[in-house]
Amino acid sequence: MHLRAFVDNIGRRTLNGIAELGYASLLFVECVYWLGAGKFRSQPVRLAAIFRETMNIGVRAIPIASMLCFAVGVMLAIQGIETLKTYGAESKVVIGIALSVTREFSPLIVSILVAGRSGSAIAARIGTMLESQEVDALRVIGINPVRYLAAPLFLGMVIAVPTLTILGDLMGILGGAVYSALELKISLSVYIDQTLASLTVDDIQQGLIKSLVFAVIIVVVGLSNGFQVRGGAEGVGHATTRSVVLSISFIVLADMIFTYLLNR
Amino acid sequence: MDERAPSEAVIEIENLVAHYGDRQILNGVSLTVEKGEIMVIMGGSGSGKSTLLRHLLGLKKPTSGSIRLLGKDITKISKKEIYQLRRDMGVAFQGGALFGSMTVGENVQLPLREHTKLDEKTMQIMARMKLEVMNLAGFEDLMPSELSGGMVKRAALARAVIMDPKLLFFDEPSAGLDPVVSAELDELILRLRNAMNMTIVVVTHELESAFKIADRITMLDLGNILITDTVENVRNSDIERVQNMLNRRPREVDVDTEAYLRRLTGQKH
């Protein structure tokens, strides 16, 4: 009897998971559709709305994103120098920092920050609007909610996360440079020269491709959780938590997969 | 079609069956609303009146049956035609459903902004005119959270009629309002009909308000229409359930002892 309930449960969860994946994919397609075809159906995605979302997701996150990436740079320098000391190759830390920041840490830290900051806000906002019938109000006015609410968020996210990642690259390298300057007495200009010599376009590109994927994950997870809110304030809270946990989990998993694929 | 024909139906619902999950909420509802009349849909909680409204607004697809609004069957027409039809429909939701991120004025202007190409100034003037009608002059720069319950409903009404719709739907106008404010809202609904000759559908469970504004009343109970008739005839109806509703008598519950025991002991069959 227990086994049957167990299998039943697994089956049900799998079905729900697939249904949700389907819903999320549909949202993704719809966002892209409205961004492309909206103006031909007299329902354009307004530039002002896109700017507003990009501002909220990107520009307002600049201070905290810079700080975190700087700290990661410093941390990598400390660990790197400590490890490389064993081989007497402390100066090689520059390459290590440059590669790990651009390929890995900057996109990852920025995305996790944005997931916590904006992914949750997206789910909460959409969920609250759904509960207070604002989404119904949009629909009866003749405004497609995906076009009006989701599409600007989608584009804003896709612009903001890679842009923040570039900033994160710079701040991470700067963090490494400052610590190395103090610890190894490498001057800033030498450090930057070495960094530039060791970085290739591919390193930066890898980070940017990842950040684009992470951006899509954050916005689609946030939106689909928001649009599926049931059960009042508690439901909104649940969706908010869920969207943060899910998007961070998917980001880390996607990171692993992409790192594997991009390095083959 | 003659516009002034006395019996021109603008809403025709035929045999509407609707489910929520597995539960059947509406069991074949048929209803006709004439041009220019105020139809009040009444019923207690769980009667299906909110579900009926959601279907009328095209927010849900029925299991079967048809809904014709202004001659178009909204269960069959394309998205584009529904989009066109929405210009002629105004809806005021129970909680107002004003957008919290916009001012009252921007809320009222939103349908104009989306459906017309009027310039900013004209839209502002039109919004102010509607707010004036709703006794909300001077409030256009406030945020919805700064308004009282009655003001929110009136602002929502202003947004609903900004496009001068042919059809107006109003969900629970009196819910959550004190008697005076609620009576003022009833006056407003009557004035709107007289001034703009709209067809108005009001969903409510408030008897007093229903009797005051309605031309005809439809009473729903457990997904079936009990009666659709003029206020006078509804009052004098000899249907027991109608009288129960009018006299606020509690429903009599049929007691099935066997089923009751089964429920208590948690047995399925």
Contacts between the chains, C-beta under 8 A, distances in Angstrom:
chain1	res1	chain2	res2	distance
A	41	B	80	7.8
A	43	B	114	7.7
A	128	B	100	8.0
A	129	B	99	7.8
A	129	B	100	7.9
A	132	B	95	5.8
A	132	B	97	6.0
A	132	B	100	7.8
A	133	B	93	4.6
A	133	B	94	7.2
A	133	B	95	6.1
A	133	B	97	4.0
A	134	B	97	5.0
A	134	B	98	7.7
A	134	B	99	5.7
A	134	B	100	7.5
A	136	B	57	7.5
A	136	B	59	5.8
A	136	B	93	6.6
A	136	B	97	6.6
A	137	B	91	7.1
A	137	B	93	6.0
A	137	B	97	4.0
A	137	B	98	7.9
A	137	B	99	7.5
A	139	B	57	8.0
A	139	B	58	8.0
A	139	B	59	6.2
A	140	B	57	5.4
A	140	B	58	7.7
A	140	B	59	7.2
A	140	B	86	6.4
A	140	B	89	6.6
A	140	B	91	4.4
A	141	B	86	6.6
A	141	B	110	6.4
A	141	B	111	4.9
A	141	B	114	6.4
A	142	B	82	7.9
A	142	B	83	5.0
A	142	B	86	3.6
A	142	B	87	6.8
A	142	B	111	7.6
A	142	B	114	6.5
A	142	B	115	6.6
A	143	B	110	7.8
A	143	B	114	5.5
